[in-house]
Amino acid sequence: MRSRTSLLEQAALDWHPPGLVAGVDEAGRGPLAGPVVAAAVILDDLQPIAGLADSKVLTAARREKLYDEIRAKALCCSIAEASVEEIDQHNILQATMLAMRRAVLGLRLKPVRVLVDGNRLPPLDVPAEAIVKGDALVASISAASILAKVTRDRWCAQLHQQYPVYGFAGHKGYGTAEHLAALEMHGACPQHRRSFAPVARALQAPVAA
């Protein structure tokens, strides 16, 4: 059964097929630069991981520790992304769905059910359920949120080395006052999302001397 973003599909499933369940979440929908990253995780019930939670409420150090533990203990996991070019071409929502689909398809083991954080579902060939605030409610979605967040934060740290004037290591690409001021002064770098309004405005304005 192919999943659909219908009201019926987004409601709780009435039946739970036996087998592997994957949790899916993303990181990087809101920033002005870089890819949107998604992760899919199938946890191992025999190797529980303590402290799983929504990645946003964890410290960076705790996320890094849990990242390693998830990679070591999960039955399988997959991390995927949609590029800046895909975001600008399709829009951020469709690019997010694309990254999530890629993450699920990248799993070594095929799940019988997929639980996705939020209220939208990517196109999948397995039953799927969208769960609002799932990253705080479902362990496998929490694990996926951590993998996605750590992966994107590491990407931002690398981008900071290449373009230090923008401060990516600090704001992680979000539209902070510091980031907007840097855009006004230096214009956009190749990894900025041209379809996002603050970046589009910076491209139209003359770069400060």
N, C-alpha and C positions, 0 to 999 in steps of 0.2 A: 504494500500500500504506500503510495507516494504521499508525503506530508503536504499539507496545505496551510496557508495562513488564514484559516477561517476561524470564526468564533467557536465553532464546535471543536476544531482541532486544538485550539488554545485552552480549552477547558480541561480539567483533570481527566485523564484516561480512565474509563470504567473498568479496564482489565489490564493486568500486568503480566505479559508473557514471560515465562521462565527463561532465564539466560542473562547474558551480559548487558549491563546498563552503562551508557556513557554520559558523562556530564560535559557540557560545552559552555564556554564563556569567552568574552573578548576583552581586549584592552586597546584604547587609543581611538575611540570614536570622536571624542571632543577636541583633541589637539589640532593645531594649525599645520603640523608637519608630520611626515613619516607615514609608514604603513599602519593599517589596523591589523592587530594580531589576534588570532583566535587559537584556543586550545581545546582538545577533547581528551578526556581521561576516563579510563575504566579502572576503578579501584579493585584491590584484592581484599576480600572480606577476611582473609586469613592473616593479613598484614595491616591492621588498622593504623592510621596516622593521627596522632593526637594534635589538637590545635588547629585543625582546618577551619577556615573562616573566610568571609569576604576579604579579598586581598586589600581593599581600601582601608580596613580597620587594623591591619597588621603593620608593624614597623618594617622598614626595608630589610633590616637584618633578619627579622623573623621570616619574611617572605623568602629570602635567599636560602635559609636553612630548610624551610619546608619544600622549596623547589627541588633541592637535592634529594630530600626524602621521598617526595612524590615520584621523581624519576627512578629512584631505586626500588620502590615498593609497589607501584601501580602495576597491574597486569599489562597494560600498555597505555601509551599516551602519544599524542600527535600535536604538533604546533605548526600553524600555517599563517599566512598573511595575504592581504590584498595590498597592492602597491599604491603609491601616491598617484601614479598614472591611472590606475583602475578606479581610485576614489574620484578623481577629477572627471573621468569618463562616465562613470555609472551613478555617482552620488554615494555618500558615506553609508547610507543604509544598505544599498545593494552590495557595496563592497564588503560590508560587514558580513552579510549573508554568504557572500562568496568565500570569505576567509573561514567562516564556520563550516561550510560544506567541505572545503578542502581539508580542514582539520579532521572531520569525521571520516572522510574517505582515506585519510592517511593512517588511520588506526590499523595496527597489525591484525587485530581480532575484530570481527564484525559484530557490533552490538545488535540486540534484538529490540532495544528501545533507547531513545536519545532524549535527554533532559536538557533544555536550553534555557539559560538565564534570559529574562525579559519577557516580552509579549509578542515577539515575532519568531518565525521559524524559517530556516534555510530550506531549500528544496532537497529532500532526502528520500532514499528508497526504503527507509525503515520507519516504523511508527515513532513519532516525536511529540513532545509536550513542551510548551513554553511556560516557564514558571517565573512570575514576577518576584524579584528579590531572591531568586534561586541560589545566588552565590552566598547567601547567609543561611539558607535552609537545607540545602542538599550538599552532602560532603563531596561528591564527585564534581559538582559545579564549582564549589569552593576551590577544589584542587585545580580545576581548569582556569579559574580566575587568577590564581597565583602563578601558574606557568605563563599565562599570557602577559600578566603585568610585569613579571621579572624579565621576560624576553624583551618586551618593549622598552623597559627602563634601561636595560643593557644596550639596546640599540641607540637610545638617546645619549647615553654616556659616550658611545663611539662617535656619534654625530657631533657631540660637543668638542671632541678632539679635532675634528675637521673644520668646524665652524664655531670657534669659541665665542665670537662676538654676540651670538644670540642667547647664550646661557642655557642650552638644552639640558645640561646636567642637573640644573636646579628646577626649572619649570616643566620639564619633560614634554615640551611642545605646546603646552596650554597657553591660552591667550592672556597671560599676566601682563601687568603694566610694563615690566622689564622687557618682556618679549615684544610687545607692541611698539615700545620705544626703539628697540633694535631693528624691527622691521622698517620703521619710519626712517631711521638713520642709514641703514645698510641695504634696504630692499630685501627681496626674497632670495633664499638659496635654492638649489635644485630640489631639495626635499620638502619644500613648503607646498601645501595644497592650494593650487591656484583657484579652485572652485570655492574656497572659503572666503567670506567677505573681507575680513581684515587683511588677508594676503592680497586679494584682488585690489583693494584700495592702495596697499603699499606699492603694488606694481604700477598703478596709474599715477602715483605721486612722484615728483622728482626726488631723487635720493639726496639727502642732506650732504653738503660739502664737508 
